[in-house]
Structures are given as structure tokens and as C-alpha cells.
Amino acid sequence: MAKKVASQNKPKPKRTATVKKPASTVAVTVPAAVTVPATPKGKYIDPLTDFGFKRIFGDKALLIDFLNGVLQINGGITNLTYAPTLRTGVAKEDRTAIFDLYCTTGTGDHIVVEMQVCWHTNYKQRTIHYLSRLIDGLARKGKDYDFSMPPVYLVIVADFEIDIELKKTNFLSRIKLMYEEIHKPYYDDVSIVYLELPLFTKKVTELETNIDHWMFALKYMPKINNLPKVLQQGIFQKLFDLAKIAKMTRKQQDAYYKSIENMSIVRNTVNHLQNSVNHLQSTISTQQSTISTLQSSNDAQAKRIAELERRLGLSDASAKPRATTSKRPK
């Protein structure tokens, strides 16, 4: 009986839980206020990414069709050659320009195509810098150079409005050197073309021109699941076949998803910096307004004090001592 009681009072062994070690993870460092996106679920790539831009416009037939729709050069573009995108300056200290895409046509025209997803300060100045760097690279050495120059085009697809204050409604803007007084061209062979995606608002049933179709594709491609019939023919059938994520190799898909991540980081970083700048400008404006109000209040108070002193005879004018006459001793 004693043995049985002893066995009942014997403490039970403690159970030990088995803890599985978590799988090793890789730390990813991203700028503050940046959210890395999940893998996109669309059928087609985003042409605004670096990968998407190069995949689409790296196809010569697609690039020729796009440029013919945008530039409308007499005789059209029938052939082109891709050229190096790096442009160094004349001096060592000059800033290097790296174009997104640079090509020459069969007739000798020089074309740069840029894809910009974020606005930044002095953007128009940067545009002029790129154009001037392209022109400077066309100059030939030697005493016999007569400054002749082939036509030069800079085409910019922007995912933002270039001049919000102008309140433009047309998504396509062509910029040339003009005589300001008579509104006539000064020189026809230098052109800047802006394609502003936020200003393109046409529905698929409203597409008419070739550039309409291109703008719709560039803006909505990653959101399209059922391809509209108007984009299932001709060059656009080729465009969307090339843009299918499912038709890419695993290596290409990984490169595309990395490009999506990089674009998101750039967008969010720029937006964060822009919000910080806007907040700082608002704070400065508020402080300036406060200082102006205090200054006005001080000025009004000073006037009231001066008026009170005048009434009490304490002003400078009334405080002057009266002239006294002294009698001469006899």
C-alpha cells in the first residue's frame, strides 16, 4: 500500500516542447516610407519599368511603328539602327548623359526616347541638357566642318504632367524653336515631343489614331486581362504577345519583378521627398505669415504709443526745452 501511495505522489516528468527553428531570411534594406510591392498579378508587363521599356522598344518593328505614330516624319521611318546610349562631355568634369534609347534612321535622323516615371526639380532643364548633349555629339572635328546637322528628335514618355500650371488637356506636345513675335519656326530639325500619360483619358472605344492605340497600351497594359479586339491585330498583336509574362523564361520573369520593385522604390522615395519639401515650404510660408502679422501688430502698437506720447506732451517735439533769456548784469 505504501509503495502504491509513493508511486502516486511521484512527480510526473515535465514535457519539453520541440521548437522548430525559423527558416533563414535575407534582410532587405529599403528607404524610409517605402513599401515593396507584391508580385504583380496582371497578364502583361508594365512598359514603364526599365525591363518592360527595353523588352518592348528593343524590338525594331515595334519601335519603328511607335516612332512613325509619334513623329510623323515625311516618308516615314522604314529602318533604324540602335546606337550606344552613353554620351560623355567634352571635358572630364562634364556630366555624362545616359539615354534610355538612342537610334538613327535610314535617312540619318537621330532619335532619343526617354521613359520617365517621376517628376523632379528642374526637369525641363534636364531635357534641354540631354538634347544639347545629343547635338554636341554630332559635331565633327576638322576645319572643313560647316555646322550642318541632321534632324534631331527627343521623345519623352512621362507618367506625370510636365507643366501642371498650364492646365493642358492634350497628351501630346511638340516643341520647336520659334520666332516668338510671328509664331513661325526658326529651325525645324530640332524637336522635343512629350507624351504625358496622365493627360491621356480616351476609352478603348474612342481610339482612332495609331498613337491613340500606343498610348492606351503604354498606360493600361499591366491592368489588361482581356485584350480588346482593336489591339488583337497588326503590330499590337505582336506587342501584347511579347508583353505576356507567361511567355517569358523564369530568368526574365525574375528580372521583371526586380524591375517592378526598383520602380516602386524610386516612386515612393521621390514622393516621400516631395512631400517633405512641400511640408517644409508650407511651414516656411506659415512662419513668414506669422512674422508679417507680428510686424504689422508691432507697427500698429508703435503708432498708438507715439500718438499717446504726443497727447501727453512726451513726444520729441513737445519735449524740446524752451529757450530762456538771461539778463545781463548792470
PAFI-178311 format. One line per 2 residues: number of its first residue (from 1); their letters; for each residue x, y, z of N, C-alpha, C. Coordinates in steps of 0.1 Angstrom, whole numbers, plus 5000, padded with zeros to 4 digits. Example, Ala and Ser with C-alpha at 12.3 -4.5 7.8 and 13.67 -1.06 7.14 Angstrom:
<recs>
1 = AS = 5132 4943 5078 5123 4955 5078 5132 4967 5078 ~ 5128 4978 5071 5137 4989 5071 5129 5000 5079
</recs>
This chain:
<recs>
1 = MA = 5008 4988 5000 5000 5000 5000 5009 5012 5000 ~ 5019 5012 5008 5028 5023 5009 5035 5026 4996
3 = KK = 5039 5015 4989 5045 5016 4976 5036 5022 4966 ~ 5023 5019 4967 5013 5024 4957 5011 5039 4959
5 = VA = 5011 5044 4972 5010 5058 4975 5022 5066 4971 ~ 5033 5060 4973 5046 5066 4969 5046 5068 4954
7 = SQ = 5041 5058 4947 5041 5059 4932 5032 5070 4927 ~ 5020 5071 4935 5011 5082 4931 5016 5096 4933
9 = NK = 5024 5097 4944 5029 5111 4948 5042 5114 4940 ~ 5047 5105 4932 5059 5107 4924 5056 5118 4913
11 = PK = 5064 5128 4913 5062 5139 4903 5063 5134 4889 ~ 5054 5138 4881 5055 5134 4867 5066 5142 4859
13 = PK = 5072 5136 4850 5083 5143 4843 5077 5154 4834 ~ 5084 5165 4833 5079 5177 4826 5081 5174 4811
15 = RT = 5071 5178 4803 5072 5176 4789 5079 5188 4783 ~ 5088 5185 4774 5095 5196 4767 5090 5198 4753
17 = AT = 5087 5210 4750 5082 5213 4736 5093 5214 4727 ~ 5091 5209 4715 5101 5210 4704 5099 5222 4696
19 = VK = 5108 5231 4696 5107 5244 4689 5114 5243 4676 ~ 5107 5245 4665 5114 5244 4652 5120 5258 4649
21 = KP = 5132 5257 4644 5140 5270 4641 5134 5276 4628 ~ 5132 5289 4628 5126 5295 4616 5136 5294 4604
23 = AS = 5131 5294 4592 5139 5293 4581 5147 5306 4580 ~ 5159 5305 4575 5168 5317 4574 5162 5327 4564
25 = TV = 5163 5340 4568 5157 5350 4560 5168 5360 4556 ~ 5166 5367 4545 5175 5377 4540 5169 5391 4543
27 = AV = 5177 5399 4550 5172 5413 4553 5173 5421 4540 ~ 5162 5429 4538 5162 5438 4527 5161 5452 4532
29 = TV = 5170 5460 4528 5170 5474 4533 5164 5483 4522 ~ 5154 5490 4526 5148 5499 4516 5146 5513 4523
31 = PA = 5145 5524 4515 5144 5537 4521 5132 5538 4530 ~ 5132 5548 4539 5121 5550 4548 5108 5553 4540
33 = AV = 5097 5549 4545 5084 5552 4539 5082 5545 4526 ~ 5089 5534 4523 5088 5527 4511 5082 5513 4513
35 = TV = 5072 5510 4505 5066 5496 4506 5070 5488 4493 ~ 5076 5477 4495 5080 5469 4484 5068 5461 4479
37 = PA = 5064 5462 4466 5051 5457 4462 5052 5442 4461 ~ 5040 5436 4462 5039 5421 4459 5040 5419 4444
39 = TP = 5042 5406 4441 5044 5402 4427 5031 5406 4420 ~ 5032 5414 4409 5020 5418 4401 5013 5406 4396
41 = KG = 4999 5407 4395 4991 5396 4391 4986 5397 4377 ~ 4989 5408 4369 4985 5410 4356 4991 5400 4346
43 = KY = 4985 5400 4334 4990 5391 4324 5002 5397 4316 ~ 5002 5410 4316 5012 5417 4308 5022 5425 4316
45 = ID = 5034 5427 4311 5044 5435 4318 5040 5450 4319 ~ 5046 5457 4327 5044 5472 4328 5055 5478 4320
47 = PL = 5051 5485 4309 5061 5491 4300 5069 5503 4306 ~ 5064 5508 4317 5071 5519 4323 5083 5514 4331
49 = TD = 5084 5502 4334 5096 5497 4341 5108 5496 4331 ~ 5120 5496 4337 5132 5495 4328 5132 5482 4320
51 = FG = 5128 5471 4326 5127 5459 4319 5117 5459 4308 ~ 5105 5464 4311 5094 5465 4301 5097 5474 4289
53 = FK = 5103 5486 4292 5107 5495 4282 5117 5489 4272 ~ 5127 5482 4278 5137 5476 4269 5132 5464 4261
55 = RI = 5123 5457 4267 5117 5445 4260 5109 5449 4249 ~ 5101 5460 4251 5091 5464 4240 5099 5471 4229
57 = FG = 5106 5482 4233 5113 5490 4223 5126 5485 4219 ~ 5130 5474 4224 5142 5466 4219 5138 5459 4207
59 = DK = 5125 5458 4204 5120 5451 4191 5120 5462 4181 ~ 5127 5461 4170 5128 5471 4160 5115 5474 4153
61 = AL = 5107 5464 4150 5094 5467 4143 5085 5475 4152 ~ 5085 5472 4165 5076 5479 4174 5081 5493 4176
63 = LI = 5094 5495 4177 5099 5509 4178 5096 5517 4166 ~ 5098 5512 4154 5095 5519 4142 5081 5523 4141
65 = DF = 5072 5514 4144 5057 5518 4144 5054 5529 4154 ~ 5059 5528 4166 5057 5538 4176 5062 5551 4172
67 = LN = 5074 5552 4167 5080 5565 4163 5073 5571 4150 ~ 5069 5562 4141 5061 5568 4130 5048 5574 4135
69 = GV = 5042 5568 4145 5029 5574 4150 5032 5587 4157 ~ 5043 5588 4164 5046 5600 4172 5052 5611 4164
71 = LQ = 5062 5608 4156 5070 5619 4149 5063 5623 4135 ~ 5057 5614 4129 5051 5617 4116 5061 5623 4106
73 = IN = 5072 5617 4105 5083 5622 4096 5078 5620 4081 ~ 5081 5629 4073 5078 5628 4059 5085 5615 4053
75 = GG = 5077 5607 4047 5083 5594 4041 5083 5583 4051 ~ 5081 5586 4064 5081 5576 4075 5095 5570 4077
77 = IT = 5096 5562 4088 5108 5555 4091 5106 5541 4087 ~ 5115 5536 4079 5115 5523 4073 5125 5514 4079
79 = NL = 5136 5520 4085 5147 5512 4091 5154 5521 4101 ~ 5160 5514 4111 5167 5522 4121 5178 5513 4127
81 = TY = 5188 5519 4133 5199 5513 4139 5200 5517 4154 ~ 5201 5508 4163 5203 5512 4177 5217 5516 4179
83 = AP = 5219 5527 4187 5232 5533 4189 5235 5533 4204 ~ 5248 5534 4208 5252 5535 4222 5245 5546 4230
85 = TL = 5240 5543 4242 5232 5553 4249 5241 5562 4258 ~ 5254 5559 4259 5262 5567 4268 5268 5579 4260
87 = RT = 5266 5591 4266 5272 5603 4260 5281 5611 4270 ~ 5294 5611 4268 5303 5618 4277 5304 5633 4272
89 = GV = 5309 5641 4281 5311 5655 4278 5324 5657 4271 ~ 5326 5670 4267 5339 5674 4260 5350 5673 4271
91 = AK = 5348 5679 4282 5358 5679 4293 5355 5668 4303 ~ 5366 5665 4311 5364 5654 4321 5354 5657 4331
93 = ED = 5353 5670 4335 5344 5674 4346 5329 5675 4341 ~ 5327 5673 4328 5313 5674 4322 5305 5662 4327
95 = RT = 5292 5664 4329 5283 5654 4334 5280 5644 4322 ~ 5280 5631 4325 5277 5621 4315 5262 5620 4313
97 = AI = 5257 5619 4301 5243 5616 4298 5241 5602 4294 ~ 5231 5595 4300 5228 5581 4296 5214 5581 4291
99 = FD = 5212 5579 4278 5199 5579 4273 5192 5565 4275 ~ 5179 5565 4276 5172 5552 4277 5173 5544 4264
101 = LY = 5171 5551 4253 5172 5545 4240 5177 5556 4230 ~ 5186 5552 4221 5192 5561 4211 5193 5553 4198
103 = CT = 5188 5559 4187 5188 5552 4175 5189 5562 4163 ~ 5193 5557 4152 5194 5565 4140 5186 5559 4129
105 = TG = 5179 5567 4121 5171 5561 4110 5179 5559 4097 ~ 5173 5553 4088 5180 5550 4075 5183 5563 4067
107 = TG = 5176 5574 4070 5178 5587 4064 5187 5596 4072 ~ 5192 5591 4083 5202 5599 4091 5196 5607 4102
109 = DH = 5183 5605 4105 5178 5612 4117 5183 5606 4130 ~ 5184 5614 4140 5189 5609 4153 5177 5611 4163
111 = IV = 5174 5600 4170 5162 5599 4179 5166 5594 4192 ~ 5163 5601 4203 5164 5596 4217 5150 5594 4222
113 = VE = 5148 5583 4229 5135 5580 4235 5138 5578 4250 ~ 5130 5586 4258 5132 5585 4273 5118 5581 4279
115 = MQ = 5119 5573 4290 5107 5569 4297 5110 5575 4312 ~ 5101 5584 4316 5102 5590 4329 5090 5587 4338
117 = VC = 5092 5581 4349 5080 5578 4358 5078 5588 4369 ~ 5088 5596 4372 5087 5606 4383 5092 5620 4379
119 = WH = 5084 5629 4384 5088 5643 4382 5098 5647 4392 ~ 5108 5656 4388 5117 5661 4398 5121 5675 4394
121 = TN = 5127 5682 4404 5130 5696 4402 5139 5698 4390 ~ 5137 5709 4383 5144 5713 4371 5144 5702 4360
123 = YK = 5132 5696 4358 5131 5685 4348 5132 5691 4334 ~ 5126 5702 4331 5128 5708 4318 5142 5712 4315
125 = QR = 5149 5716 4325 5164 5719 4323 5171 5707 4319 ~ 5167 5696 4326 5174 5683 4323 5171 5679 4308
127 = TI = 5159 5681 4304 5155 5678 4290 5164 5686 4280 ~ 5166 5699 4283 5175 5707 4274 5189 5702 4275
129 = HY = 5194 5698 4286 5207 5692 4288 5209 5680 4279 ~ 5199 5671 4280 5200 5658 4272 5201 5662 4257
131 = LS = 5192 5671 4253 5191 5674 4239 5204 5681 4234 ~ 5210 5690 4242 5222 5696 4239 5234 5686 4238
133 = RL = 5234 5677 4247 5244 5667 4247 5244 5658 4235 ~ 5232 5655 4230 5230 5648 4218 5235 5656 4206
135 = ID = 5231 5669 4205 5236 5677 4194 5251 5679 4194 ~ 5256 5681 4206 5271 5683 4207 5279 5671 4202
137 = GL = 5273 5659 4204 5280 5647 4199 5280 5645 4184 ~ 5271 5653 4177 5271 5652 4163 5281 5661 4156
139 = AR = 5287 5670 4163 5297 5679 4157 5309 5671 4153 ~ 5314 5674 4141 5326 5668 4135 5338 5676 4138
141 = KG = 5350 5670 4140 5362 5677 4141 5368 5680 4128 ~ 5376 5691 4127 5383 5695 4115 5378 5708 4110
143 = KD = 5387 5715 4103 5384 5729 4098 5373 5729 4087 ~ 5371 5718 4081 5361 5718 4070 5346 5716 4075
145 = YD = 5345 5715 4088 5331 5713 4094 5323 5726 4092 ~ 5311 5725 4085 5303 5736 4082 5291 5738 4091
147 = FS = 5291 5730 4102 5280 5731 4112 5267 5725 4107 ~ 5267 5718 4096 5255 5711 4092 5251 5700 4102
149 = MP = 5238 5698 4103 5234 5688 4113 5222 5681 4109 ~ 5221 5668 4111 5209 5660 4108 5197 5663 4117
151 = PV = 5185 5660 4113 5174 5662 4122 5175 5654 4135 ~ 5172 5661 4146 5173 5655 4160 5160 5655 4167
153 = YL = 5156 5644 4173 5143 5643 4180 5146 5637 4194 ~ 5139 5643 4204 5139 5638 4217 5125 5635 4221
155 = VI = 5121 5622 4223 5108 5618 4226 5107 5613 4240 ~ 5098 5619 4248 5098 5616 4263 5084 5611 4266
157 = VA = 5083 5599 4271 5070 5594 4276 5071 5596 4291 ~ 5062 5604 4296 5062 5608 4311 5049 5604 4318
159 = DF = 5051 5598 4329 5040 5594 4338 5036 5605 4347 ~ 5037 5617 4343 5033 5629 4351 5031 5640 4341
161 = EI = 5025 5651 4346 5023 5663 4338 5036 5672 4339 ~ 5040 5676 4327 5052 5684 4326 5050 5698 4332
163 = DI = 5039 5705 4328 5036 5718 4333 5021 5718 4338 ~ 5020 5715 4351 5006 5715 4356 5000 5728 4356
165 = EL = 5008 5739 4358 5002 5752 4358 4996 5757 4345 ~ 5000 5751 4334 4994 5754 4321 4980 5748 4319
167 = KK = 4977 5738 4327 4964 5731 4326 4961 5727 4312 ~ 4971 5720 4306 4969 5714 4292 4959 5702 4293
169 = TN = 4953 5700 4281 4944 5688 4280 4950 5678 4270 ~ 4958 5683 4261 4964 5674 4250 4975 5666 4256
171 = FL = 4975 5653 4254 4986 5645 4259 4998 5645 4251 ~ 4998 5650 4239 5009 5651 4230 5013 5666 4228
173 = SR = 5026 5669 4231 5031 5682 4229 5044 5682 4220 ~ 5044 5690 4210 5056 5691 4201 5062 5705 4203
175 = IK = 5075 5705 4206 5082 5717 4210 5093 5719 4200 ~ 5093 5732 4194 5104 5735 4184 5109 5749 4187
177 = LM = 5120 5753 4181 5125 5767 4182 5116 5776 4173 ~ 5111 5787 4179 5102 5795 4172 5106 5810 4172
179 = YE = 5101 5818 4162 5101 5832 4163 5090 5836 4172 ~ 5092 5842 4183 5081 5845 4193 5071 5854 4187
181 = EI = 5076 5865 4180 5066 5875 4176 5057 5870 4165 ~ 5062 5862 4156 5053 5858 4144 5049 5843 4145
183 = HK = 5054 5836 4155 5050 5822 4157 5053 5814 4145 ~ 5065 5816 4140 5070 5808 4128 5082 5800 4133
185 = PY = 5084 5788 4127 5096 5780 4131 5109 5787 4127 ~ 5118 5787 4137 5132 5792 4135 5141 5781 4129
187 = YD = 5139 5769 4134 5147 5758 4129 5139 5745 4131 ~ 5136 5738 4120 5127 5727 4120 5133 5714 4125
189 = DV = 5146 5713 4124 5152 5699 4126 5156 5696 4140 ~ 5151 5704 4150 5153 5700 4164 5140 5700 4171
191 = SI = 5136 5689 4176 5122 5687 4182 5123 5680 4195 ~ 5114 5684 4204 5111 5677 4216 5096 5673 4216
193 = VY = 5094 5660 4219 5080 5656 4219 5077 5650 4233 ~ 5067 5655 4239 5063 5650 4252 5050 5642 4250
195 = LE = 5049 5630 4256 5037 5622 4257 5034 5620 4272 ~ 5024 5627 4277 5020 5627 4291 5009 5618 4294
197 = LP = 5012 5606 4300 5002 5596 4302 4990 5600 4310 ~ 4992 5609 4321 4980 5613 4329 4970 5621 4321
199 = LF = 4974 5627 4310 4965 5635 4302 4958 5627 4291 ~ 4962 5614 4290 4955 5605 4280 4943 5599 4287
201 = TK = 4931 5602 4283 4919 5598 4290 4909 5590 4281 ~ 4913 5587 4269 4904 5581 4259 4901 5566 4264
203 = KV = 4889 5562 4261 4885 5549 4264 4888 5540 4252 ~ 4887 5527 4253 4891 5518 4242 4882 5520 4230
205 = TE = 4869 5524 4232 4860 5527 4221 4863 5540 4214 ~ 4871 5548 4220 4874 5562 4214 4888 5562 4207
207 = LE = 4895 5551 4206 4908 5550 4200 4906 5552 4185 ~ 4914 5561 4179 4913 5564 4165 4926 5563 4158
209 = TN = 4936 5570 4162 4949 5570 4155 4959 5560 4161 ~ 4970 5558 4154 4980 5549 4158 4985 5553 4172
211 = ID = 4988 5565 4174 4993 5570 4187 4983 5568 4198 ~ 4970 5569 4195 4960 5566 4205 4961 5552 4210
213 = HW = 4963 5543 4201 4965 5528 4205 4977 5526 4213 ~ 4988 5533 4209 5001 5532 4216 4999 5537 4231
215 = MF = 4993 5549 4232 4991 5555 4245 4983 5546 4254 ~ 4972 5541 4248 4963 5532 4256 4971 5520 4261
217 = AL = 4979 5514 4252 4987 5502 4256 4998 5506 4267 ~ 5005 5517 4265 5015 5521 4275 5009 5524 4288
219 = KY = 4997 5530 4289 4991 5534 4301 4985 5522 4309 ~ 4978 5513 4301 4969 5503 4308 4974 5489 4306
221 = MP = 4985 5487 4300 4990 5473 4297 4990 5464 4309 ~ 4996 5468 4320 4997 5459 4332 4983 5456 4338
223 = KI = 4973 5464 4335 4960 5462 4341 4950 5455 4332 ~ 4954 5452 4319 4946 5445 4310 4946 5430 4312
225 = NN = 4935 5424 4313 4933 5409 4314 4927 5403 4301 ~ 4916 5410 4296 4910 5406 4284 4914 5416 4273
227 = LP = 4922 5412 4264 4927 5421 4254 4915 5426 4244 ~ 4913 5439 4243 4903 5444 4234 4906 5440 4219
229 = KV = 4895 5439 4211 4897 5434 4198 4905 5444 4189 ~ 4905 5457 4192 4912 5466 4184 4927 5465 4187
231 = LQ = 4931 5458 4197 4945 5455 4200 4949 5441 4197 ~ 4941 5434 4190 4944 5420 4187 4948 5418 4172
233 = QG = 4952 5429 4166 4955 5428 4152 4968 5436 4149 ~ 4974 5433 4138 4986 5440 4133 4997 5440 4143
235 = IF = 5004 5452 4144 5016 5453 4153 5012 5452 4167 ~ 5000 5455 4171 4996 5454 4185 4994 5440 4190
237 = QK = 4991 5431 4181 4991 5417 4184 5005 5412 4188 ~ 5014 5417 4180 5028 5413 4183 5033 5420 4196
239 = LF = 5029 5432 4199 5032 5439 4211 5027 5431 4224 ~ 5015 5427 4224 5009 5421 4236 5014 5406 4237
241 = DL = 5017 5400 4226 5024 5387 4227 5037 5387 4233 ~ 5045 5398 4230 5058 5400 4235 5057 5403 4250
243 = AK = 5046 5410 4254 5045 5415 4267 5039 5405 4277 ~ 5035 5393 4272 5029 5383 4281 5039 5378 4291
245 = IA = 5036 5379 4304 5046 5374 4314 5047 5359 4313 ~ 5036 5352 4310 5037 5337 4310 5046 5332 4299
247 = KM = 5049 5340 4289 5057 5335 4278 5072 5338 4280 ~ 5075 5344 4291 5089 5348 4294 5095 5336 4302
249 = TR = 5108 5335 4301 5116 5325 4309 5116 5329 4324 ~ 5119 5319 4332 5119 5322 4347 5130 5333 4350
251 = KQ = 5141 5333 4343 5151 5344 4344 5146 5357 4341 ~ 5138 5358 4330 5132 5370 4325 5122 5375 4335
253 = QD = 5114 5366 4340 5103 5370 4350 5110 5375 4363 ~ 5120 5369 4367 5127 5374 4379 5133 5388 4377
255 = AY = 5138 5390 4365 5144 5403 4361 5133 5414 4361 ~ 5121 5410 4356 5109 5419 4355 5104 5422 4369
257 = YK = 5103 5413 4378 5098 5415 4391 5108 5424 4399 ~ 5121 5422 4397 5131 5431 4403 5129 5445 4398
259 = SI = 5126 5446 4385 5124 5460 4379 5112 5467 4385 ~ 5101 5459 4387 5089 5464 4393 5093 5469 4407
261 = EN = 5100 5462 4415 5104 5465 4428 5112 5478 4428 ~ 5122 5479 4419 5130 5491 4418 5122 5503 4415
263 = MS = 5113 5502 4405 5105 5513 4402 5096 5518 4413 ~ 5091 5509 4421 5083 5512 4432 5091 5520 4443
265 = IV = 5103 5515 4445 5112 5522 4455 5115 5536 4450 ~ 5118 5538 4437 5121 5551 4432 5108 5560 4433
267 = RN = 5097 5555 4429 5084 5563 4430 5082 5567 4445 ~ 5082 5558 4454 5079 5561 4468 5089 5570 4474
269 = TV = 5102 5568 4471 5112 5577 4476 5111 5591 4471 ~ 5108 5593 4458 5106 5606 4452 5094 5613 4459
271 = NH = 5083 5605 4460 5071 5610 4466 5073 5614 4480 ~ 5081 5606 4488 5084 5610 4502 5092 5622 4502
273 = LQ = 5102 5624 4494 5110 5636 4494 5102 5648 4490 ~ 5093 5646 4480 5084 5657 4475 5075 5661 4486
275 = NS = 5069 5652 4493 5060 5655 4505 5068 5663 4515 ~ 5080 5659 4518 5088 5666 4528 5091 5680 4523
277 = VN = 5094 5682 4511 5097 5695 4505 5084 5704 4506 ~ 5073 5698 4503 5060 5705 4503 5057 5709 4518
279 = HL = 5059 5700 4527 5057 5703 4541 5066 5714 4546 ~ 5079 5714 4542 5088 5724 4546 5084 5738 4540
281 = QS = 5080 5738 4527 5076 5750 4521 5063 5756 4528 ~ 5054 5747 4532 5042 5751 4539 5046 5757 4553
283 = TI = 5055 5751 4560 5060 5756 4573 5066 5769 4572 ~ 5075 5771 4561 5081 5784 4559 5071 5795 4556
285 = ST = 5061 5791 4548 5051 5801 4544 5043 5805 4556 ~ 5040 5795 4565 5032 5798 4577 5040 5807 4587
287 = QQ = 5053 5804 4588 5062 5812 4596 5063 5827 4591 ~ 5064 5828 4578 5065 5841 4572 5053 5849 4574
289 = ST = 5041 5842 4573 5028 5849 4575 5027 5853 4590 ~ 5032 5845 4599 5032 5848 4613 5041 5861 4616
291 = IS = 5053 5861 4610 5062 5872 4612 5056 5885 4606 ~ 5049 5884 4595 5043 5895 4589 5032 5901 4598
293 = TL = 5024 5891 4603 5013 5896 4612 5019 5903 4625 ~ 5030 5897 4631 5036 5903 4642 5042 5916 4639
295 = QS = 5048 5918 4627 5053 5930 4623 5043 5941 4622 ~ 5031 5937 4616 5020 5947 4614 5015 5951 4628
297 = SN = 5014 5941 4637 5009 5944 4651 5019 5953 4658 ~ 5032 5951 4656 5042 5960 4662 5041 5974 4657
299 = DA = 5039 5975 4644 5038 5988 4637 5026 5996 4643 ~ 5015 5989 4644 5002 5995 4649 5004 5999 4664
301 = QA = 5011 5991 4672 5014 5994 4686 5023 6006 4687 ~ 5033 6007 4678 5042 6018 4678 5034 6031 4675
303 = KR = 5025 6031 4666 5017 6043 4662 5009 6047 4674 ~ 5003 6038 4681 4994 6041 4692 5003 6047 4704
305 = IA = 5015 6042 4706 5023 6048 4716 5028 6062 4713 ~ 5031 6064 4700 5035 6077 4695 5024 6087 4697
307 = EL = 5012 6083 4694 5000 6092 4695 4998 6095 4710 ~ 4999 6085 4718 4997 6088 4733 5008 6097 4738
309 = ER = 5020 6096 4734 5031 6104 4738 5029 6119 4734 ~ 5024 6120 4721 5021 6133 4716 5010 6140 4724
311 = RL = 5000 6133 4728 4989 6139 4736 4994 6143 4750 ~ 5003 6135 4756 5008 6138 4769 5019 6147 4769
313 = GL = 5023 6152 4757 5034 6161 4757 5048 6155 4759 ~ 5048 6142 4756 5061 6135 4758 5068 6132 4745
315 = SD = 5063 6137 4734 5069 6134 4721 5082 6142 4720 ~ 5090 6139 4711 5102 6146 4708 5100 6161 4706
317 = AS = 5089 6165 4699 5087 6178 4695 5083 6187 4708 ~ 5074 6180 4716 5070 6188 4728 5080 6187 4739
319 = AK = 5089 6178 4738 5099 6176 4749 5111 6185 4748 ~ 5112 6193 4737 5123 6202 4735 5123 6213 4745
321 = PR = 5134 6216 4752 5134 6227 4762 5132 6240 4756 ~ 5124 6249 4763 5121 6262 4758 5134 6271 4759
323 = AT = 5135 6280 4750 5147 6289 4750 5145 6299 4762 ~ 5155 6301 4770 5155 6310 4781 5163 6322 4778
325 = TS = 5159 6334 4783 5167 6347 4781 5173 6350 4794 ~ 5186 6352 4794 5193 6356 4807 5195 6371 4806
327 = KR = 5193 6377 4818 5195 6392 4819 5210 6394 4822 ~ 5214 6405 4815 5228 6409 4817 5229 6417 4830
329 = PK = 5239 6415 4837 5241 6423 4849 5244 6437 4846 ~ 5238 6446 4853 5240 6460 4850 5254 6464 4855
</recs>
